[in-house]
Amino acid sequence: MMSFSKFLAEEWRPALGCTEPACIAYAASTAASQATGGILGVRLVCDPRMYKNCFAVGIPHSEHKNGILWATAIGSLLPDPAAKLEVFCQVTPKILEGAGRLLEAGAVSVSVDANRQDLFVDCTVEREGGSGRAVIGADHTNLVLIEKDGRTVMQAQRDETGETPDVRRELADLSVSGLLEFAAGMTGEDRRALDEGVALNLAIAEHGDGLLAPRFAKRHQTDRLAQISRLVFGGIYARMSGEDYVVMTLAGSGNKGITASVPLKLWGDELGASDRAVEDALAVACAVASAATWHLGSLSAMCGTVNAAGVGLAAGIVCLEGGGADEVSMAITNMVGNVTGVICDGAKIGCGLKGMTAVDSAFRAASLALAGVVIPFSDGVVGEDGRSSLANLGRIAGPGMLSTDGEILAIMGEKLAKM
């Protein structure tokens, strides 16, 4: 069994801006680094869900530019791909100007490989001094191929689609009790890493809430849970708008990281819980969210903020309030029976509302579980316990919603033609 430290190294990582545009920019920067001279053209091929999640999301440092074409063009001009998901920190006015010229010249093309079901990004950059190609598969920073002038520079020991990260598979195979035991294996360094992530995510939540505060002035909310929910909205709103704040992602998503961590920190403060108790609860939330993400897929037809981070948050709340494995299992089942089917229609500021839904539902699911109330096995899609409920969630998200995802993409494509 892996260590919790390895888990955090894979699943608790910083990113600037939405992870999908950052992934594309990382690939484009990597491809461009294989040659020199002026950029003549950039070609991107990606999976449908990558395209969907880059459709309307803002890009940091870009003067409010958004979308997949801008992410690709900007990425091709970023000098250091080693920044990975923080690559947008290198954006300058000169790079923005150059990206604008590439787009005006029609030098950037994007196409979707409809046959790709897993995360897939294939970017080729043609420069005056040669060409480069970079392919990312399965996970946002998982480079599986680099080419220079058509010759292989690096190729991973797997096919181009890659594989779902092993850490998620391992966690998905565990019982709920096993997930709690795994989370209990934190080191002092792991606790510090969790705290650092909470600080990052709380900072963008407070920033985003500050941006929105004037609009809420006449609708002041005194209920603490409503305030917590609004802070999660603020964090996601700011992130999706491209605000210059690094967040700590969870299972490949900054919105998941915000949704799982910010409420636990704030609710812990409300309860007078110790820092250690909050860290313990967050460790459980992260493990459960990662297991749920394995069932959903790295990118899914379902909203991962609700169906993965929200489920993890419910588990974390139960732990924070003194519940054990049985209550965590019930909370997971309550979430699956309530929010399964909330769709992903791309990364955008509207994701903030889904974050609020995740938070509100998680507190309800946890409260019922702590009272011994669980949706019975005879009802709908839930399983006999939390683990089997997550497995059923995956069945619906995978084969069950393929046609739904197709319709979502068709609607977005029709909108793009009118914009």
N, C-alpha and C positions, 0 to 999 in steps of 0.2 A: 504494500500500500504506500502511496506517495505521502510525503510530508505536507503539512499545512503550508510550510514555507514555499515548497514547489508550486502548490496551488496558487498562492498569492502572486508568485512570479509570472504565472501564466494568465491569471484571470483578474488581477487587481492592478491595472496599469494606467499611467497618466496619458491623457490625450488633449490636444487643443482643437476644439471644434468637434463637429460630428465625426464619428469614426469612419463612416463610409467615404465622404469626400477626402478625409485625411488618408485613407487607404489608397484611393486613386492617385492622390498627389504623391504619395510615397512611391507608388509603382512608376509614375511618370518621371519623378526625379531620379529614381534608380536607373530607368531606361536611358534618360538623357545623360547620365554620368558616364555612359560607356563610349561617348564620342565627344567631339569638340566642334566648335563653329556655330554659326547661326542655325536656328531651328527652322527647318523647311516644312515639317508636317508632323502631326501627332495622331496616332490611331489607337483608339481604345475599344476593346471588346469586354463586356462584363455580363454577369448573370442578371436576370430580370429584377431580382430583389435589390441588388446593388444599385441598379439604375433607379429603382423606385425610391430608395432611401437618399439619393442625391438629387432628387427632382426639384425640391424647393428649399433646401436647407441653406442657411447662411454660412459664409466662409470668413474666418477670423482675419483681421488686418486687411480686408479687401474693399473697404468703403461700401459695405453692404451688398457686395456681389453674391450671387448664389447659383446653385445648379451644377450639373455634372460637366458641362462644357467649360465653365470657368474653373472648376476644380482641376480638370485635366490640363487646361492651358497654363494655369498658374503653376501646377506641379512640375511641368516640363521645364520651368525656368528656375526652380528652387535648387540651390547649389549643393546642399548636403543632405542626401537621403538618410543618413545615420540618425537623424532626428525622428524618424519613423512617424508615429501618430502625432507628434508635436511639430511636424514639418512646416506647418503654416506660420510658425514663429519667425520664419525667414522672409516672409512677404514684405516687400518694400514698394514705394510708389513706382520705381523703375520697373520692377517685375510686373506690377499691375498694368503698366503702360504696354509692356511687351506682350503680355497675355491678351490685352485688348486688340493689339495689332494682329496677333495670330487668329483671333476669332473673326475679325473684320475681313481678313484675307481668306477665310474658309479653310484654314490650314489644320483645323482640329475636327476630327470625325469620331463619332461614338456610335457603336452598334451593340445590340443585345443578342446574346446567344440564348435563345429560348429553351434550349435543351439542358442548360446548366441549372441544376437544382441547388447546388452548394455555392458558397461564396466563391466568386471567380473574377479576377481582374487580369487582363492581358493588354499591356501597353507597349507600343512601339514608337520610338522617336527618331525621326530622320533629321540629321544635322549635316551641315556642309562638309564636315570631316568624317562622316560615317553614320552608323545607326546603332541603336541599342534597343533591347526588348527586355521587359520584366514581367513575370507572371506570378501572381499571388493566388493561393488557393486555400479554402476552408477557414482560415483565420486571417484577421486584418493585417497582420505583419508577417505572415508565413510565406516568404519568398520560396517558390519551388523551381524557378528557372530564370537565369539571366543570360542574355546573348549579346555579343558584340560583333557587329557586321556579319550576322548570321551564324557565328560560331558560338558554341556553348561555353560560357564562362563558369557557370554554376548550375547544377541540377540536383534537386533533392532526391532522396531515395524513395520516391513515391510518384504517382502519376500527377499530371498538372492540376487535377481537381483537389489534391490533398486529401486529408482526412479530418474528421471532427477531432478537436483537441482531446488527447487521451484523458486529461484530468476530468473533463466533463463525463466521459464514458464511465470512468471509475466511480465517480460520485453517483451517477444514475443507477449503478448496480447495487448501491448500498441500501439497506433498510433505513427507516427514519432514525432508529436507534444508532445505526452505524454512522449516519451523517452527524449526529450529535457527538458521538465519540470522536469522530474525525476532527470536528471543530474544536474540541477540547484539547487538541494536541498543539496548541499555539505556543510559540516561544515568545520571549520578551521582544525580540526584533519584529516578530509578526504583529504583535500588539501595536508597536510603534508605527508599522506600515499601515495598519488599519486606521490609527489616529490621524496620520498624515492625510490619508484619503478623505476622511470625514472633514478635516479642516478645509481641504480644497473644495469639496462639494458644498459645504455650508457657506463658504465665501461666495460662490456663484449664486447660490440660492438667495442669500441676503442681497446681493447686487441686483439680481433680477427682480426681487420683490421691491427694491428701492426704485427701479425703473417704472414699475407699475403702480407704486403707492399713490401718486396723484389721482389715478383713475379710480382708486378704491376709497378715496377720502370720505365720500358720503355713505359708504357701505362698510364702515368699520366692523370687523368681526372680533368679538371678544372670546368666542369659544376657542380653546387652545387647539383642539384637533383641526378645526377649520383653518386656524393660522398655520399649523404645520403643513396641511395640505396645500395652502396657498404658497408657502415657501418652496415646496417641491415644484409647483407650477412655475414660480419665478426662476428657479434654477434651470429648468428645461427650456423655458422661454428664452432666457439669456443665451443658453448654449445653442439653441436652434437658430437664433438670430445672428450668431457669429461673434458674440462678445469675446473679448480677449481674456478669457479665464481658462486655465488648465483644470480639467476635472479628473477624478479617478474613476476609470471605467470598471465595470463588472461584467465578466463574460462577454467582452467585446462591445459593450455599450455604455456610454456615459450617462444616458438617461436611466439605465438600470442602476448604475452606481449612485446617482443622486437619490433615486426613489428608495433604494434599500438602506442607505446610510443616514440621510438627513433626518427622517422621522425617528429613527431609533435614538440618535443623539439627543434630539429635542424632547422626546418622550421620556428618555432616561433622566434628563434634567428635571422634567416636570415631576417625576416620581421620586426624585432625590436619590437615584441609583448611583452607585460608584462607577468610575471610569471603567473598572475591570468588568463590571456587570454589563455595561454597554458594549464593550469589546467582545465579550462572550456571546451576546445576542447577535451582534453584527457578523461574527464568524459563522454562526448557524445560518443567518439570512443569506450570506454569500454562498455557502455550500449548497443550500437548497435552490437558490436561484441558478447556480451553475448546473445542477442536476436537471432542473426544469429546462434550461437552455439546450441541454443535450437532446431532450425529447422534442423540443420545438425546432431545432436547427439554428445555426449561427445567425442566419437571416430567415425570417419566417413569414407566412401569410398571417400569422397572429402577432399581436403586439407583445413584444418581449417585456416591455415596461410593466404591463399589467399581468401577463401570464407567467412571467419568470420572476422579475424583481418584486412584483406585488405578492406573489406566493412566498418568496423568501422573506419579505418583510413581515408577513403574517406569522411565519415561524419564529422570526426574531422577537416579535412582540410577545408571543407566548413565553419564550425563554426569559425575556426581561421581566415579565410579571410572575415568574416562578413556576411556570408549567414545565412538564417533562415530555418525554417522547410521545406518549399517548395523545397529549393535547396538541403537540406540534403536528402529528399525523392528522388529527381532526381538523386543524386549521388549514392544512394543505388541501384536504378534501373539500372543505367549505369553499375555499377559493376556486378550486376546479369546478365545483358545481355552480358557482355564481358567475365567474367572468370568462369562462372558456368561450372562445369565438370572437372576442374583441379583436378586430382586424388591425393589421399594419397597412396603412395607406401612405407610407413614405415618411421620412424624417422631415419635420416642419414644426413651426411654433405650436400648432394644434396638439402636438404630442404632450404638451404641458397639461392639457385637460385629461388625457389618458393617465398621466402621472397622478393627478388628483383622484381619479377613479381607483387607481391601484391603492393609494394610501387609504382612502375611505373604506374600500372593500376589505383591505387587510385588517384594519382595526375591528371591523364588524366580525370578520371570520375568526380572529383571535379571541375576541370577547365571548363569542358563542362557544368556542372550543374550551376556553377556561371554565365555562359554566357546564361543560359536559355535553354540549349540543353539537351534533354533527349530522350532515346530510346522510341519510341511510343508503346503504349499498343498493337497495331496490330502486333508488331514484336515478334516472337519467344516465349521465356519463361517468359518474363517480365510481371509484373502485372500492375494494374492501378496506383499503388503508391508504395512507398518503402516497406511498410508493406506487401502488397500482393506479391511483388516481392520476399521477403524473404520466404514467405509461399511456393511459387512455387519452390524456391531453395531447400526447405526441401523435397518436393515431389520427386524431382530428386535424391537427396542425399540418401533418405530412400529407398522406394520401387523401384525407378528407377535404382539404381546402385548396387543392391545386386549381380547380376550376374557378374558385373564388378569387384567388390571386390573379388569375388570367383576366378576369373582369375588372379588377382594380387597376391593373396595368393598362387595360384598354381605355378605361375612363381617363386615366392620367395622360395617356397618349393623345386622346381627343382634345383634352384641355391644352396640351402643349401646342397643338396645331393652331389654336385660337389665340395664343399669347403673343 
